[in-house]
Amino acid sequence: MEEQNQFYRDTWAEIDLDCVKENVQQMKSLLPQDVALMAVVKANGYGHGDIQIAKAAIEGGASYLAVAFLDEALALRKKGINDPILVLGATRAEYINIAGKNNITLTFFQEEWVREAQAQLAEDVTIKLHLKLDTGMGRIGVRECPTVQSIEALIMDDKRMELEGVFTHFATADSPELHYFKLQLQRFEELVNAFQTRPKMLHVSNSAAALRNIAPYLNGIRYGIAMYGLTPSPAIKEELPFQLMPAFSLRTKLIHVKKLLPGEKVSYGATYEAKEEEWIGTVPIGYADGWLRKLQGQEVLIEGMRVPIVGRICMDQCMIKLPFELPVGTIVTLIGVNQGEMISIDEIADKLETINYEIPCMISNRVPRVYIQAGKQVDMKNAILH
């Protein structure tokens, strides 16, 4: 349908696929040739788009993809991705045949799960598995050496199952203080040494650990937030081995411009009052789009100038204070670059007292994603009409 390639409201996110590819290539160039880069595209590619980011990452040198749950992996398969995919989270054992038939690798972390999966797995289906070790994250994972040994014995006796990999996740790899990180790394080595046969793919490094080169690369790294051009934490910005290229911008346009007289008010609760004659612009983005009410007062960019959001942000619209009268249709940048001035995702995260990961993830599917390559639009996803 033609509508799938259109959007009819002047609000959109721009995703620069060249930035994604560059971030992958830069990281890949620092890795030994035999170390795999696993591109983490969970949560719809951190809000950027799953299939588009997956393809850009693979073009940049990624040889494995990672998602959070089975549905996300199946979606990539349906969209034509044939590269290896690891599900990082839990999958019920009853779905093991679906994963196996679609060549999707599953994470597991319980001996009982293996037994149930073996009972469910069809005789003509094979499955690759990665064992998650909990070395200090306290989320999911095996914690004891005897459990590791029991699981290995169970899987070695079943030709339908391949224990391809073992991994853990660091809780503090993005922190300057590395004491707890080193304890986790030590615990990982202890648990891995419990195996009779060392699995062929060991991976521990996330973006922070890989960029800082503070853990052995082993057989692979999981490259998530940095692939999108975002620093894992402000504390390690000075340690980056190369400049990350942010891929995500958020834009809208003026849909109405008016002059307020002194004493006139704006939006719900009448919380903003004009002190003098002021030009006010309305833009079609609100908290239902993920532009939260807490962003009242946050600056946006118009004609290279910073101007504030005034009054409470509505569900579908918000208002900004203009320096002078500007025409309807003028582009307003909420995240990204506008005539040399920039508002970063980190700035929005600071305003919301959260982390940069959350910002692109919270921009809802009401906002179309426009994909840019070599300065030109190459794709567009309008989830509402799709």
VOKOL-402638 format. One record per residue (C-alpha): residue number from 1; residue in one letter; y, x, z. Coordinates in nm, 4 decimals. Layout:
k:NUM	r:a	yy:Y	xx:X	zz:Z
...
***
This chain:
k:1	r:m	yy:0.0000	xx:0.0000	zz:0.0000
k:2	r:e	yy:0.3513	xx:0.1188	zz:-0.0778
k:3	r:e	yy:0.4634	xx:0.0239	zz:0.2753
k:4	r:q	yy:0.2508	xx:0.3022	zz:0.4244
k:5	r:n	yy:0.4828	xx:0.5579	zz:0.2654
k:6	r:q	yy:0.8029	xx:0.3919	zz:0.3836
k:7	r:f	yy:0.9921	xx:0.3217	zz:0.7012
k:8	r:y	yy:1.2698	xx:0.0724	zz:0.7376
k:9	r:r	yy:1.4580	xx:0.1850	zz:1.0489
k:10	r:d	yy:1.6848	xx:0.4882	zz:1.0508
k:11	r:t	yy:1.4943	xx:0.6806	zz:1.3196
k:12	r:w	yy:1.2305	xx:0.9438	zz:1.2467
k:13	r:a	yy:1.0735	xx:1.2692	zz:1.3642
k:14	r:e	yy:1.0610	xx:1.5685	zz:1.1313
k:15	r:i	yy:0.7648	xx:1.8056	zz:1.1572
k:16	r:d	yy:0.8036	xx:2.1421	zz:0.9855
k:17	r:l	yy:0.4507	xx:2.2420	zz:0.8826
k:18	r:d	yy:0.5670	xx:2.5896	zz:0.7815
k:19	r:c	yy:0.6597	xx:2.6516	zz:1.1458
k:20	r:v	yy:0.3119	xx:2.5482	zz:1.2610
k:21	r:k	yy:0.1490	xx:2.7718	zz:1.0012
k:22	r:e	yy:0.3761	xx:3.0642	zz:1.0924
k:23	r:n	yy:0.3010	xx:3.0286	zz:1.4653
k:24	r:v	yy:-0.0718	xx:3.0379	zz:1.3901
k:25	r:q	yy:-0.0443	xx:3.3334	zz:1.1515
k:26	r:q	yy:0.1594	xx:3.5349	zz:1.4008
k:27	r:m	yy:-0.0950	xx:3.4804	zz:1.6788
k:28	r:k	yy:-0.3882	xx:3.5392	zz:1.4451
k:29	r:s	yy:-0.2404	xx:3.8745	zz:1.3388
k:30	r:l	yy:-0.2631	xx:3.9959	zz:1.6998
k:31	r:l	yy:-0.6304	xx:3.9068	zz:1.7385
k:32	r:p	yy:-0.9275	xx:4.1254	zz:1.6484
k:33	r:q	yy:-1.0820	xx:4.0110	zz:1.3221
k:34	r:d	yy:-1.3917	xx:3.8657	zz:1.4900
k:35	r:v	yy:-1.1977	xx:3.6500	zz:1.7383
k:36	r:a	yy:-1.1656	xx:3.2836	zz:1.6416
k:37	r:l	yy:-0.8404	xx:3.0936	zz:1.6824
k:38	r:m	yy:-0.9158	xx:2.7394	zz:1.7974
k:39	r:a	yy:-0.6223	xx:2.5098	zz:1.7183
k:40	r:v	yy:-0.5769	xx:2.2399	zz:1.9819
k:41	r:v	yy:-0.4752	xx:1.9179	zz:1.8050
k:42	r:k	yy:-0.5493	xx:1.6666	zz:2.0809
k:43	r:a	yy:-0.3104	xx:1.3799	zz:2.1616
k:44	r:n	yy:-0.2294	xx:1.3329	zz:1.7928
k:45	r:g	yy:-0.1418	xx:1.6987	zz:1.7636
k:46	r:y	yy:0.0781	xx:1.6892	zz:2.0759
k:47	r:g	yy:0.2647	xx:1.4012	zz:1.9137
k:48	r:h	yy:0.3187	xx:1.5893	zz:1.5866
k:49	r:g	yy:0.0300	xx:1.4329	zz:1.3890
k:50	r:d	yy:-0.3396	xx:1.5191	zz:1.3990
k:51	r:i	yy:-0.4475	xx:1.5615	zz:1.0375
k:52	r:q	yy:-0.1259	xx:1.7243	zz:0.9171
k:53	r:i	yy:-0.1247	xx:1.9784	zz:1.2012
k:54	r:a	yy:-0.4974	xx:2.0440	zz:1.1628
k:55	r:k	yy:-0.4540	xx:2.1273	zz:0.7939
k:56	r:a	yy:-0.1519	xx:2.3506	zz:0.8583
k:57	r:a	yy:-0.3367	xx:2.5337	zz:1.1363
k:58	r:i	yy:-0.6405	xx:2.5925	zz:0.9159
k:59	r:e	yy:-0.4141	xx:2.7220	zz:0.6376
k:60	r:g	yy:-0.2627	xx:2.9582	zz:0.8947
k:61	r:g	yy:-0.5997	xx:3.1012	zz:0.9936
k:62	r:a	yy:-0.7517	xx:2.8689	zz:1.2537
k:63	r:s	yy:-1.1300	xx:2.8446	zz:1.2194
k:64	r:y	yy:-1.1992	xx:2.5850	zz:1.4896
k:65	r:l	yy:-1.0215	xx:2.2703	zz:1.6092
k:66	r:a	yy:-1.0169	xx:2.1178	zz:1.9569
k:67	r:v	yy:-0.9465	xx:1.7616	zz:2.0696
k:68	r:a	yy:-0.9618	xx:1.5756	zz:2.4003
k:69	r:f	yy:-1.2240	xx:1.3086	zz:2.3311
k:70	r:l	yy:-1.4748	xx:1.1966	zz:2.0710
k:71	r:d	yy:-1.2541	xx:0.9336	zz:1.9065
k:72	r:e	yy:-1.0001	xx:1.2024	zz:1.8157
k:73	r:a	yy:-1.2723	xx:1.4165	zz:1.6575
k:74	r:l	yy:-1.4117	xx:1.1240	zz:1.4581
k:75	r:a	yy:-1.0614	xx:1.0427	zz:1.3329
k:76	r:l	yy:-1.0307	xx:1.3956	zz:1.1911
k:77	r:r	yy:-1.3705	xx:1.3666	zz:1.0247
k:78	r:k	yy:-1.2694	xx:1.0349	zz:0.8656
k:79	r:k	yy:-0.9545	xx:1.2019	zz:0.7332
k:80	r:g	yy:-1.1546	xx:1.4726	zz:0.5579
k:81	r:i	yy:-1.1625	xx:1.7624	zz:0.8054
k:82	r:n	yy:-1.4957	xx:1.9475	zz:0.7778
k:83	r:d	yy:-1.4161	xx:2.2465	zz:0.9995
k:84	r:p	yy:-1.5801	xx:2.2823	zz:1.3432
k:85	r:i	yy:-1.4335	xx:2.0530	zz:1.6106
k:86	r:l	yy:-1.4815	xx:2.0879	zz:1.9862
k:87	r:v	yy:-1.4302	xx:1.7895	zz:2.2172
k:88	r:l	yy:-1.2780	xx:1.9402	zz:2.5328
k:89	r:g	yy:-1.3246	xx:1.6407	zz:2.7609
k:90	r:a	yy:-1.6188	xx:1.4350	zz:2.8799
k:91	r:t	yy:-1.8355	xx:1.2348	zz:2.6390
k:92	r:r	yy:-2.0973	xx:0.9889	zz:2.7598
k:93	r:a	yy:-2.4501	xx:1.1072	zz:2.6821
k:94	r:e	yy:-2.5260	xx:0.7844	zz:2.4961
k:95	r:y	yy:-2.2837	xx:0.8929	zz:2.2205
k:96	r:i	yy:-2.4556	xx:1.2249	zz:2.1511
k:97	r:n	yy:-2.6095	xx:1.1074	zz:1.8216
k:98	r:i	yy:-2.2691	xx:1.0036	zz:1.6883
k:99	r:a	yy:-2.1365	xx:1.3509	zz:1.7673
k:100	r:g	yy:-2.4396	xx:1.5275	zz:1.6219
k:101	r:k	yy:-2.4411	xx:1.3296	zz:1.2979
k:102	r:n	yy:-2.0725	xx:1.4125	zz:1.2490
k:103	r:n	yy:-2.1156	xx:1.7828	zz:1.3329
k:104	r:i	yy:-1.8902	xx:1.7533	zz:1.6374
k:105	r:t	yy:-1.9381	xx:1.9982	zz:1.9245
k:106	r:l	yy:-1.9370	xx:1.8487	zz:2.2746
k:107	r:t	yy:-1.8287	xx:1.9873	zz:2.6097
k:108	r:f	yy:-2.0559	xx:1.9172	zz:2.9062
k:109	r:f	yy:-2.0624	xx:2.0207	zz:3.2709
k:110	r:q	yy:-2.3475	xx:1.8381	zz:3.4499
k:111	r:e	yy:-2.7216	xx:1.9021	zz:3.4610
k:112	r:e	yy:-2.7872	xx:1.5271	zz:3.4752
k:113	r:w	yy:-2.5863	xx:1.4848	zz:3.1544
k:114	r:v	yy:-2.8187	xx:1.7250	zz:2.9722
k:115	r:r	yy:-3.1253	xx:1.5308	zz:3.0817
k:116	r:e	yy:-2.9745	xx:1.1986	zz:2.9759
k:117	r:a	yy:-2.8534	xx:1.3436	zz:2.6448
k:118	r:q	yy:-3.1996	xx:1.4801	zz:2.5701
k:119	r:a	yy:-3.3461	xx:1.1357	zz:2.6282
k:120	r:q	yy:-3.0885	xx:0.9806	zz:2.3927
k:121	r:l	yy:-3.0881	xx:1.2458	zz:2.1171
k:122	r:a	yy:-3.2811	xx:1.1497	zz:1.8037
k:123	r:e	yy:-3.5525	xx:1.3885	zz:1.6892
k:124	r:d	yy:-3.3786	xx:1.4605	zz:1.3583
k:125	r:v	yy:-3.0316	xx:1.5208	zz:1.5075
k:126	r:t	yy:-2.9020	xx:1.8556	zz:1.6328
k:127	r:i	yy:-2.5981	xx:1.9139	zz:1.8516
k:128	r:k	yy:-2.3823	xx:2.2131	zz:1.9440
k:129	r:l	yy:-2.2625	xx:2.2254	zz:2.3035
k:130	r:h	yy:-2.0053	xx:2.4177	zz:2.5061
k:131	r:l	yy:-2.0481	xx:2.4435	zz:2.8824
k:132	r:k	yy:-1.7282	xx:2.4060	zz:3.0842
k:133	r:l	yy:-1.7020	xx:2.6226	zz:3.3953
k:134	r:d	yy:-1.4677	xx:2.5284	zz:3.6787
k:135	r:t	yy:-1.3336	xx:2.8604	zz:3.8016
k:136	r:g	yy:-1.0374	xx:2.7178	zz:3.9890
k:137	r:m	yy:-0.8696	xx:2.4444	zz:3.7850
k:138	r:g	yy:-1.0522	xx:2.1851	zz:3.9970
k:139	r:r	yy:-1.0836	xx:1.9368	zz:3.7132
k:140	r:i	yy:-1.4222	xx:1.9418	zz:3.5362
k:141	r:g	yy:-1.6843	xx:2.2124	zz:3.5115
k:142	r:v	yy:-1.9889	xx:2.3770	zz:3.6653
k:143	r:r	yy:-1.9085	xx:2.5756	zz:3.9784
k:144	r:e	yy:-2.2364	xx:2.7379	zz:4.0865
k:145	r:c	yy:-2.4618	xx:3.0055	zz:3.9310
k:146	r:p	yy:-2.7891	xx:2.8189	zz:4.0048
k:147	r:t	yy:-2.6579	xx:2.5177	zz:3.8105
k:148	r:v	yy:-2.5739	xx:2.7439	zz:3.5162
k:149	r:q	yy:-2.9300	xx:2.8788	zz:3.5186
k:150	r:s	yy:-3.0879	xx:2.5331	zz:3.5416
k:151	r:i	yy:-2.8774	xx:2.4058	zz:3.2518
k:152	r:e	yy:-2.9596	xx:2.7083	zz:3.0372
k:153	r:a	yy:-3.3326	xx:2.6595	zz:3.0966
k:154	r:l	yy:-3.3114	xx:2.2908	zz:3.0042
k:155	r:i	yy:-3.1307	xx:2.3589	zz:2.6767
k:156	r:m	yy:-3.3448	xx:2.6572	zz:2.5758
k:157	r:d	yy:-3.6486	xx:2.4286	zz:2.5857
k:158	r:d	yy:-3.4905	xx:2.1834	zz:2.3395
k:159	r:k	yy:-3.4613	xx:2.2945	zz:1.9763
k:160	r:r	yy:-3.2252	xx:2.0064	zz:1.8997
k:161	r:m	yy:-2.9579	xx:2.1554	zz:2.1263
k:162	r:e	yy:-2.7603	xx:2.4771	zz:2.0806
k:163	r:l	yy:-2.5541	xx:2.6146	zz:2.3673
k:164	r:e	yy:-2.2956	xx:2.7636	zz:2.1345
k:165	r:g	yy:-2.0195	xx:2.8331	zz:2.3839
k:166	r:v	yy:-1.9001	xx:2.8650	zz:2.7410
k:167	r:f	yy:-1.5396	xx:2.8368	zz:2.8539
k:168	r:t	yy:-1.3005	xx:2.7807	zz:3.1404
k:169	r:h	yy:-0.9344	xx:2.6864	zz:3.1764
k:170	r:f	yy:-0.6706	xx:2.8787	zz:3.3703
k:171	r:a	yy:-0.4432	xx:2.6943	zz:3.6119
k:172	r:t	yy:-0.1700	xx:2.9616	zz:3.6325
k:173	r:a	yy:-0.1779	xx:3.1642	zz:3.3093
k:174	r:d	yy:0.1862	xx:3.0663	zz:3.2482
k:175	r:s	yy:0.3018	xx:3.1963	zz:3.5881
k:176	r:p	yy:0.4476	xx:3.5446	zz:3.6498
k:177	r:e	yy:0.2232	xx:3.5782	zz:3.9564
k:178	r:l	yy:-0.1300	xx:3.6578	zz:3.8413
k:179	r:h	yy:-0.3339	xx:3.6728	zz:4.1636
k:180	r:y	yy:-0.4982	xx:3.3308	zz:4.1214
k:181	r:f	yy:-0.5413	xx:3.3912	zz:3.7494
k:182	r:k	yy:-0.7369	xx:3.7098	zz:3.8207
k:183	r:l	yy:-0.9559	xx:3.5275	zz:4.0726
k:184	r:q	yy:-1.0422	xx:3.2710	zz:3.8051
k:185	r:l	yy:-1.1233	xx:3.5424	zz:3.5530
k:186	r:q	yy:-1.3484	xx:3.7143	zz:3.8059
k:187	r:r	yy:-1.5237	xx:3.3866	zz:3.8828
k:188	r:f	yy:-1.5791	xx:3.3248	zz:3.5107
k:189	r:e	yy:-1.7455	xx:3.6641	zz:3.4718
k:190	r:e	yy:-1.9731	xx:3.5928	zz:3.7693
k:191	r:l	yy:-2.0837	xx:3.2593	zz:3.6242
k:192	r:v	yy:-2.1361	xx:3.4015	zz:3.2740
k:193	r:n	yy:-2.3499	xx:3.6799	zz:3.4194
k:194	r:a	yy:-2.5858	xx:3.4110	zz:3.5512
k:195	r:f	yy:-2.7023	xx:3.3386	zz:3.1941
k:196	r:q	yy:-3.0260	xx:3.4947	zz:3.0765
k:197	r:t	yy:-2.8963	xx:3.4937	zz:2.7191
k:198	r:r	yy:-2.5224	xx:3.5324	zz:2.6701
k:199	r:p	yy:-2.3851	xx:3.2420	zz:2.4587
k:200	r:k	yy:-2.2299	xx:3.3546	zz:2.1315
k:201	r:m	yy:-1.8866	xx:3.2009	zz:2.1883
k:202	r:l	yy:-1.6968	xx:3.2701	zz:2.5104
k:203	r:h	yy:-1.3366	xx:3.1524	zz:2.5298
k:204	r:v	yy:-1.0929	xx:3.1514	zz:2.8210
k:205	r:s	yy:-0.7438	xx:3.2185	zz:2.6852
k:206	r:n	yy:-0.4994	xx:2.9344	zz:2.6338
k:207	r:s	yy:-0.1612	xx:2.9874	zz:2.4654
k:208	r:a	yy:-0.0075	xx:3.1525	zz:2.7715
k:209	r:a	yy:-0.2948	xx:3.3944	zz:2.8320
k:210	r:a	yy:-0.3237	xx:3.4790	zz:2.4621
k:211	r:l	yy:0.0482	xx:3.5399	zz:2.4110
k:212	r:r	yy:0.0674	xx:3.7574	zz:2.7225
k:213	r:n	yy:-0.2625	xx:3.9328	zz:2.6442
k:214	r:i	yy:-0.3632	xx:3.9103	zz:3.0104
k:215	r:a	yy:-0.7254	xx:3.8066	zz:2.9547
k:216	r:p	yy:-0.9953	xx:3.9360	zz:2.7220
k:217	r:y	yy:-0.9904	xx:3.7487	zz:2.3923
k:218	r:l	yy:-1.3735	xx:3.7384	zz:2.4035
k:219	r:n	yy:-1.4935	xx:3.5399	zz:2.0992
k:220	r:g	yy:-1.2039	xx:3.2973	zz:2.0712
k:221	r:i	yy:-0.8767	xx:3.1637	zz:2.2063
k:222	r:r	yy:-0.7532	xx:2.8061	zz:2.2392
k:223	r:y	yy:-0.4079	xx:2.7852	zz:2.0838
k:224	r:g	yy:-0.2196	xx:2.4724	zz:2.1836
k:225	r:i	yy:0.1451	xx:2.4449	zz:2.2864
k:226	r:a	yy:0.2536	xx:2.7698	zz:2.1167
k:227	r:m	yy:0.1216	xx:2.6489	zz:1.7814
k:228	r:y	yy:0.3955	xx:2.3847	zz:1.7905
k:229	r:g	yy:0.6600	xx:2.6491	zz:1.8598
k:230	r:l	yy:0.6975	xx:2.5759	zz:2.2298
k:231	r:t	yy:0.6740	xx:2.8324	zz:2.5101
k:232	r:p	yy:0.4022	xx:2.7552	zz:2.7677
k:233	r:s	yy:0.6586	xx:2.7966	zz:3.0469
k:234	r:p	yy:1.0174	xx:2.9223	zz:3.0807
k:235	r:a	yy:0.8939	xx:3.1970	zz:3.3143
k:236	r:i	yy:0.7166	xx:3.3866	zz:3.0357
k:237	r:k	yy:0.9729	xx:3.3586	zz:2.7544
k:238	r:e	yy:1.0622	xx:3.7254	zz:2.7857
k:239	r:e	yy:0.6964	xx:3.8247	zz:2.7405
k:240	r:l	yy:0.6443	xx:3.6595	zz:2.4022
k:241	r:p	yy:0.5150	xx:3.9056	zz:2.1392
k:242	r:f	yy:0.6900	xx:3.7150	zz:1.8591
k:243	r:q	yy:0.9431	xx:3.4364	zz:1.8175
k:244	r:l	yy:0.7895	xx:3.0900	zz:1.8262
k:245	r:m	yy:0.9162	xx:2.8467	zz:1.5635
k:246	r:p	yy:0.9685	xx:2.4909	zz:1.6979
k:247	r:a	yy:0.8236	xx:2.2382	zz:1.4540
k:248	r:f	yy:0.9555	xx:1.9092	zz:1.5975
k:249	r:s	yy:1.2943	xx:1.7464	zz:1.5382
k:250	r:l	yy:1.4059	xx:1.3918	zz:1.6205
k:251	r:r	yy:1.6796	xx:1.2193	zz:1.4246
k:252	r:t	yy:1.8462	xx:0.8829	zz:1.3863
k:253	r:k	yy:2.1601	xx:0.7425	zz:1.2203
k:254	r:l	yy:2.4666	xx:0.5515	zz:1.3305
k:255	r:i	yy:2.4153	xx:0.1807	zz:1.2669
k:256	r:h	yy:2.7429	xx:0.0576	zz:1.4212
k:257	r:v	yy:3.0763	xx:0.2127	zz:1.5188
k:258	r:k	yy:3.3491	xx:0.0441	zz:1.7243
k:259	r:k	yy:3.6638	xx:0.1261	zz:1.9204
k:260	r:l	yy:3.6625	xx:0.0427	zz:2.2915
k:261	r:l	yy:3.9790	xx:-0.0262	zz:2.4854
k:262	r:p	yy:4.0323	xx:0.1067	zz:2.8387
k:263	r:g	yy:3.8234	xx:-0.0949	zz:3.0866
k:264	r:e	yy:3.5663	xx:-0.2169	zz:2.8343
k:265	r:k	yy:3.2047	xx:-0.1550	zz:2.9296
k:266	r:v	yy:2.8798	xx:-0.0526	zz:2.7592
k:267	r:s	yy:2.5167	xx:-0.1670	zz:2.7945
k:268	r:y	yy:2.3059	xx:-0.3235	zz:3.0707
k:269	r:g	yy:2.4524	xx:-0.3181	zz:3.4182
k:270	r:a	yy:2.7958	xx:-0.2355	zz:3.2747
k:271	r:t	yy:2.7496	xx:0.1151	zz:3.4149
k:272	r:y	yy:2.9797	xx:0.2839	zz:3.1626
k:273	r:e	yy:3.3489	xx:0.1981	zz:3.1394
k:274	r:a	yy:3.5951	xx:0.3380	zz:2.8876
k:275	r:k	yy:3.8808	xx:0.5241	zz:3.0574
k:276	r:e	yy:4.0891	xx:0.5282	zz:2.7415
k:277	r:e	yy:4.0529	xx:0.4237	zz:2.3812
k:278	r:e	yy:3.7119	xx:0.5532	zz:2.2708
k:279	r:w	yy:3.4904	xx:0.5419	zz:1.9656
k:280	r:i	yy:3.1350	xx:0.4325	zz:2.0466
k:281	r:g	yy:2.8396	xx:0.4589	zz:1.8091
k:282	r:t	yy:2.5117	xx:0.2701	zz:1.8307
k:283	r:v	yy:2.1844	xx:0.4322	zz:1.7206
k:284	r:p	yy:1.8458	xx:0.2591	zz:1.6743
k:285	r:i	yy:1.6298	xx:0.4418	zz:1.9278
k:286	r:g	yy:1.5400	xx:0.3403	zz:2.2817
k:287	r:y	yy:1.2910	xx:0.3695	zz:2.5610
k:288	r:a	yy:1.0184	xx:0.1882	zz:2.3629
k:289	r:d	yy:1.0354	xx:0.4861	zz:2.1268
k:290	r:g	yy:0.9895	xx:0.7269	zz:2.4169
k:291	r:w	yy:1.3618	xx:0.7999	zz:2.4545
k:292	r:l	yy:1.3584	xx:0.7183	zz:2.8244
k:293	r:r	yy:1.6318	xx:0.5499	zz:3.0269
k:294	r:k	yy:1.6592	xx:0.8649	zz:3.2372
k:295	r:l	yy:1.8171	xx:1.0325	zz:2.9321
k:296	r:q	yy:2.1419	xx:0.8407	zz:2.9924
k:297	r:g	yy:2.4116	xx:1.1085	zz:2.9866
k:298	r:q	yy:2.2043	xx:1.3480	zz:2.7742
k:299	r:e	yy:2.3940	xx:1.4956	zz:2.4827
k:300	r:v	yy:2.3009	xx:1.4465	zz:2.1177
k:301	r:l	yy:2.4352	xx:1.6166	zz:1.8057
k:302	r:i	yy:2.6553	xx:1.4659	zz:1.5387
k:303	r:e	yy:2.8409	xx:1.6686	zz:1.2747
k:304	r:g	yy:2.7493	xx:1.9813	zz:1.4741
k:305	r:m	yy:2.9143	xx:1.8473	zz:1.7904
k:306	r:r	yy:2.7559	xx:1.7581	zz:2.1238
k:307	r:v	yy:2.8317	xx:1.4042	zz:2.2387
k:308	r:p	yy:2.6902	xx:1.2109	zz:2.5363
k:309	r:i	yy:2.4703	xx:0.9023	zz:2.5527
k:310	r:v	yy:2.6754	xx:0.6429	zz:2.7415
k:311	r:g	yy:2.5516	xx:0.3370	zz:2.9255
k:312	r:r	yy:2.1911	xx:0.2542	zz:2.9915
k:313	r:i	yy:1.9411	xx:0.3219	zz:2.7149
k:314	r:c	yy:1.7996	xx:-0.0074	zz:2.5849
k:315	r:m	yy:1.4474	xx:-0.0771	zz:2.4592
k:316	r:d	yy:1.5389	xx:-0.0249	zz:2.0931
k:317	r:q	yy:1.8938	xx:0.1135	zz:2.0882
k:318	r:c	yy:2.1397	xx:0.3311	zz:2.2745
k:319	r:m	yy:2.5073	xx:0.4141	zz:2.2503
k:320	r:i	yy:2.6884	xx:0.7458	zz:2.2155
k:321	r:k	yy:3.0507	xx:0.8451	zz:2.2683
k:322	r:l	yy:3.2013	xx:0.9731	zz:1.9427
k:323	r:p	yy:3.4844	xx:1.2293	zz:1.9182
k:324	r:f	yy:3.6493	xx:1.0143	zz:1.6522
k:325	r:e	yy:3.5584	xx:0.7403	zz:1.4073
k:326	r:l	yy:3.2551	xx:0.8347	zz:1.1999
k:327	r:p	yy:3.0911	xx:0.6346	zz:0.9212
k:328	r:v	yy:2.7816	xx:0.4225	zz:0.9675
k:329	r:g	yy:2.4838	xx:0.6203	zz:0.8352
k:330	r:t	yy:2.5918	xx:0.9542	zz:0.9841
k:331	r:i	yy:2.2853	xx:1.1485	zz:1.1041
k:332	r:v	yy:2.2457	xx:1.1975	zz:1.4792
k:333	r:t	yy:2.0079	xx:1.4687	zz:1.6028
k:334	r:l	yy:1.8436	xx:1.4130	zz:1.9392
k:335	r:i	yy:1.6097	xx:1.7145	zz:1.9153
k:336	r:g	yy:1.6565	xx:1.9959	zz:1.6665
k:337	r:v	yy:1.9361	xx:2.1657	zz:1.4746
k:338	r:n	yy:2.2488	xx:1.9952	zz:1.3414
k:339	r:q	yy:2.5062	xx:2.2080	zz:1.1576
k:340	r:g	yy:2.4197	xx:2.5203	zz:1.3561
k:341	r:e	yy:2.4074	xx:2.3548	zz:1.6977
k:342	r:m	yy:2.0692	xx:2.2983	zz:1.8648
k:343	r:i	yy:1.9146	xx:2.0716	zz:2.1269
k:344	r:s	yy:1.5713	xx:2.2025	zz:2.2191
k:345	r:i	yy:1.2688	xx:2.0204	zz:2.3535
k:346	r:d	yy:1.3062	xx:2.2423	zz:2.6603
k:347	r:e	yy:1.6540	xx:2.0986	zz:2.7200
k:348	r:i	yy:1.5171	xx:1.7433	zz:2.7109
k:349	r:a	yy:1.2310	xx:1.8444	zz:2.9412
k:350	r:d	yy:1.4802	xx:1.9898	zz:3.1900
k:351	r:k	yy:1.6823	xx:1.6669	zz:3.1837
k:352	r:l	yy:1.3657	xx:1.4667	zz:3.2554
k:353	r:e	yy:1.2448	xx:1.7201	zz:3.5150
k:354	r:t	yy:0.9167	xx:1.7692	zz:3.3321
k:355	r:i	yy:0.7467	xx:2.0173	zz:3.0968
k:356	r:n	yy:0.8051	xx:2.0607	zz:2.7253
k:357	r:y	yy:0.4468	xx:1.9485	zz:2.6464
k:358	r:e	yy:0.5369	xx:1.5941	zz:2.7491
k:359	r:i	yy:0.8361	xx:1.5428	zz:2.5201
k:360	r:p	yy:0.6751	xx:1.5201	zz:2.1714
k:361	r:c	yy:0.3762	xx:1.3405	zz:2.3247
k:362	r:m	yy:0.5976	xx:1.0671	zz:2.4663
k:363	r:i	yy:0.7776	xx:0.9902	zz:2.1379
k:364	r:s	yy:0.5893	xx:0.6741	zz:2.0487
k:365	r:n	yy:0.4169	xx:0.5743	zz:1.7265
k:366	r:r	yy:0.7103	xx:0.3422	zz:1.6503
k:367	r:v	yy:0.8827	xx:0.6596	zz:1.5319
k:368	r:p	yy:0.7603	xx:0.7679	zz:1.1850
k:369	r:r	yy:0.6662	xx:1.1332	zz:1.1391
k:370	r:v	yy:0.8089	xx:1.2975	zz:0.8272
k:371	r:y	yy:0.6383	xx:1.6221	zz:0.7241
k:372	r:i	yy:0.8378	xx:1.9065	zz:0.5721
k:373	r:q	yy:0.7118	xx:2.2095	zz:0.3813
k:374	r:a	yy:0.9299	xx:2.4603	zz:0.1960
k:375	r:g	yy:1.2267	xx:2.2408	zz:0.2847
k:376	r:k	yy:1.0850	xx:1.9316	zz:0.1132
k:377	r:q	yy:0.9094	xx:1.6193	zz:0.2379
k:378	r:v	yy:0.5380	xx:1.6440	zz:0.1626
k:379	r:d	yy:0.3979	xx:1.3596	zz:0.3723
k:380	r:m	yy:0.4982	xx:1.0751	zz:0.6020
k:381	r:k	yy:0.3144	xx:0.8676	zz:0.8602
k:382	r:n	yy:0.4404	xx:0.5274	zz:0.9711
k:383	r:a	yy:0.1792	xx:0.4211	zz:1.2268
k:384	r:i	yy:0.3148	xx:0.0661	zz:1.2463
k:385	r:l	yy:0.2477	xx:-0.0065	zz:0.8794
k:386	r:h	yy:-0.0606	xx:0.2119	zz:0.8405
***
